[in-house]
Amino acid sequence: MNKTIKSPEDIDWEYFWEEKLKSQENTFKKDWNKEAPHFAKRVKQDEYMENLFNKMRIDSELTAIDLGCGEGSITIPLSKLVKNVTAVDSSEKMLEILEEKINKENIENITIINETIEDVSIEKVKKHDIVLASRSFNGIVPIIEAIKKINEIANKYVYITLFGPNNWKFERDFYKSIGKNNDHFAPYYYLFNILVSMGINPNVENLEIQKKRSYESVHDAMENGKWNLDSFNEDEKIKLRSYLKKNLIINEDGRLEHPDDKADWVLIWWKKE
Ligand SMILES: C[S@@+](CC[C@H](N)C(=O)[O-])C[C@H]1O[C@@H](n2cnc3c(N)ncnc32)[C@H](O)[C@@H]1O
């Protein structure tokens, strides 16, 4: 990008969004098939879903599509509040777990599609009243093309959640202390600016999650915190153990926690004209 910037409108936010992702080392790319069995346990701890649903305009007459649905932490409760849900994800393992849950609960209004968000098309999925991409949009490229498509799929509302400024703060501080950078996702306001450049004026709200993650022990915090342990060498594992030992404090339930160790999500949403 060599263009001279004469006004804020000249900034190519899509370029910067994609540059950030390109800087992502392989070690920060998630293998969602591998994550699948542990994911539900990790996300169940806080008020994310409750706060998200409180901000969404949900109605039992509306149809929804859940892009990057994972193992259904949001899809299944959402299916009880709307007419039906199309659940899309690129991870077979996540979808296997979702299918098991659907069968166990005899849910009849969820359709599963194994597809990437980038490759979803209106011909394949048809239009839906609500488009939701919950915790699945931070890594999407090409971003403008994906937004055009999901905007076309939506009849009424589009909801996207992205990392907030304090998400991963506890992790970021550790990485900094060992000289590693884990800042490989574009901040939420890049997407805001991309949308504005496309003529979409979205609402931006923080989901204001208060509940901190908590652990039984330092071992539990290593195994079940948001650490990509496979990418750590032995020395880094030792440093992580001592970082956790030094920083985690005992809460009133006798579990270990840290004030910065909680999720921070921003909801970007708009109503179709
Ligand atoms: C953090 S989980 C979120 C799951 C669920 N939406 C929630 O909020 O609990 C991210 C999910 O998005 C899926 N995902 C990530 N990138 C994707 C893409 N480009 N296309 C389709 N699914 C994707 C992953 O497989 C994973 O299941």
The ligand as an ORCA input file, in Angstrom:
! r2SCAN-3c Opt
* xyz 0 1
  C     -14.241    -20.024     19.212
  S     -15.187    -21.198     18.344
  C     -16.800    -20.454     18.484
  C     -17.925    -21.445     18.487
  C     -19.296    -20.805     18.738
  N     -19.675    -19.932     17.658
  C     -19.315    -20.076     20.063
  O     -19.340    -18.832     20.085
  O     -19.268    -20.767     21.082
  C     -14.759    -20.848     16.693
  C     -15.410    -21.788     15.708
  O     -15.337    -21.183     14.437
  C     -14.949    -22.164     13.502
  N     -14.272    -21.453     12.415
  C     -13.136    -20.714     12.512
  N     -12.828    -20.209     11.305
  C     -13.785    -20.663     10.452
  C     -14.023    -20.479      9.059
  N     -13.212    -19.735      8.330
  N     -15.080    -21.098      8.506
  C     -15.927    -21.857      9.254
  N     -15.753    -22.064     10.575
  C     -14.704    -21.460     11.159
  C     -14.058    -23.114     14.256
  O     -14.022    -24.384     13.639
  C     -14.734    -23.138     15.616
  O     -15.683    -24.157     15.680
*
